[in-house]
Amino acid sequence: MSVQEAWMKYDLYNPSDEHAILRRSIRTFAEKELEPQAEEFNNKEQFNIPLFRKLGPLGLLGITTPVEYGGSGLDALAAVIAHEELSAVDPAFALAYLAHAMLCVNNIAVNADDAQKKRYLPKLCSGEWIGAMGLSEPGAGTDVLSMSTTAKKSGASYILNGRKLWITNGTVDDAGTPCDCLLLYAAAERKEGERTKISTFIVTAEDKGFSVGQKIRNKLGMRASTTAELCFDDCSLPAERLLGAEGEAITHMMRNLEIERLTLAAMALGIARRCIDVMCKYANERQAFGKKLHAFGQIQAHIANSYAEFNAARAYVYDTARRLDLNKPGNRLASDAVKLIAAPMAKTVADRAIQVLGGYGYVGEYTVERLWRDAKLLEIGGGTNEAHQKNITSDLMRAL
Ligand SMILES: Cc1cc2nc3c(=O)[nH]c(=O)nc-3n(C[C@H](O)[C@H](O)[C@H](O)COP(=O)(O)OP(=O)(O)OC[C@H]3O[C@@H](n4cnc5c(N)ncnc54)[C@H](O)[C@@H]3O)c2cc1C
């Protein structure tokens, strides 16, 4: 039995049968199908599209989407379970999953109108289409309101111009094939003295004027997920591609950032859990000075601190997931805080795992080297640690 299996006997909050079965089935998929390809796709810097499409029939691609639109109609807790399990094996694949299922699909499921949901969600939930979300730009990340991609109203259409950067699933391959469906944030043309009005749009691969710029290669981690620049050059969209009302994007963004940050925190749990498993096994096998490694106090500190910190983060992530209502914003404080706790925890635990394994930890064979590189992204994507500190403090001050 792996160390992970031993913990799972003490699963949190007496999971419902549905949640327990979900975890079991994703874990089986992860062990049988994800694990054998993870190192290879990391090395090739490629996204495993055929494997990704298999998540459709498993009901994972529209995990939080209502059943009537082709989804599974599950809650935030289910989404956390999925991200934790996938990430324990292949965080880059889990990131591609997050970009599709949370950033694109969940956002459409929560914020689009009925006709839009009927048109786009079934294909996204089945795996026929791959989705992405475009918010960040070359000159605007944390300071999102300074975005310069514009959507100018022209008759019954919107004309988009600008660039988005760092878009996971933005392209799906080396040939620059764009994602099938992009949830895009763009600003109305700024008028002197007015606040920036940002709107949400759906862009599809066929739209003229939409193209993939550079594919970002040589990333530190998350190498089996694709990252791209997306270009909009007089890209004309019919009015029905606008989600909600003009200028309503901040609400969409805020609602969706909560589940995004929570599931990124869940990815941190998967990474840490796997690293603890690897370091425990190694410390029980490797001998030095006539003893097993786990007999040494400094190795015990690495293992025990990792175990305790992982469980503290896990309790917070699951508690937040149980409270999070996908349709109502109101958990910004907790979703910022869980990611602020969980992301550095994963990086620290992965770092300790490398230390426990010594030279073997530094190379690919034992996986912890890849997990350490992947963990770093969690301190940047979906909001940097500093952005979470800023948000948490401003929310606490507002509450006074
Ligand atoms: C692999 C990868 C995948 C990604 N996927 C997506 C995606 O699918 N869609 C998408 O839209 N984006 C995506 N991103 C972008 C990501 O969300 C941004 O990188 C992130 O929000 C930070 O923005 P930035 O890189 O512009 O950094 P900046 O905002 O320029 O920040 C640079 C530094 O300054 C700090 N800083 C900025 N403002 C403040 C402040 N007010 N107070 C204190 N410190 C501050 C930051 O914390 C950071 O340390 C991805 C990024 C990566 C690396």
The ligand as a Gaussian input file, in Angstrom:
#p B3LYP/6-31G(d) Opt

LIG

0 1
 C        2.484000      28.613000     -17.418000
 C        1.512000      29.770000     -17.306000
 C        0.192000      29.577000     -17.649000
 C       -0.713000      30.649000     -17.611000
 N       -1.995000      30.466000     -18.055000
 C       -2.810000      31.562000     -18.185000
 C       -4.099000      31.437000     -18.824000
 O       -4.527000      30.335000     -19.212000
 N       -4.843000      32.579000     -18.999000
 C       -4.403000      33.801000     -18.565000
 O       -5.119000      34.774000     -18.783000
 N       -3.201000      33.933000     -17.953000
 C       -2.393000      32.854000     -17.757000
 N       -1.156000      32.994000     -17.164000
 C       -0.724000      34.323000     -16.733000
 C       -0.672000      34.502000     -15.211000
 O       -1.973000      34.541000     -14.674000
 C        0.149000      35.768000     -14.944000
 O        1.493000      35.439000     -15.256000
 C        0.033000      36.261000     -13.524000
 O       -1.259000      36.755000     -13.279000
 C        1.055000      37.361000     -13.211000
 O        1.016000      38.363000     -14.173000
 P        2.390000      38.854000     -14.880000
 O        3.100000      37.646000     -15.342000
 O        2.040000      39.893000     -15.870000
 O        3.229000      39.486000     -13.713000
 P        3.103000      40.983000     -13.124000
 O        1.693000      41.268000     -12.798000
 O        3.823000      41.913000     -14.001000
 O        3.922000      40.812000     -11.771000
 C        5.354000      40.803000     -11.711000
 C        5.736000      40.807000     -10.241000
 O        5.266000      42.029000      -9.620000
 C        4.432000      41.708000      -8.524000
 N        3.362000      42.712000      -8.412000
 C        2.540000      43.192000      -9.391000
 N        1.660000      44.062000      -8.866000
 C        1.933000      44.135000      -7.536000
 C        1.368000      44.858000      -6.450000
 N        0.326000      45.680000      -6.600000
 N        1.898000      44.667000      -5.213000
 C        2.952000      43.832000      -5.034000
 N        3.525000      43.119000      -6.020000
 C        3.016000      43.278000      -7.248000
 C        3.882000      40.326000      -8.843000
 O        3.407000      39.659000      -7.678000
 C        5.097000      39.652000      -9.461000
 O        5.956000      39.233000      -8.431000
 C       -0.270000      31.925000     -17.144000
 C        1.065000      32.087000     -16.740000
 C        1.952000      31.046000     -16.840000
 C        3.390000      31.296000     -16.443000

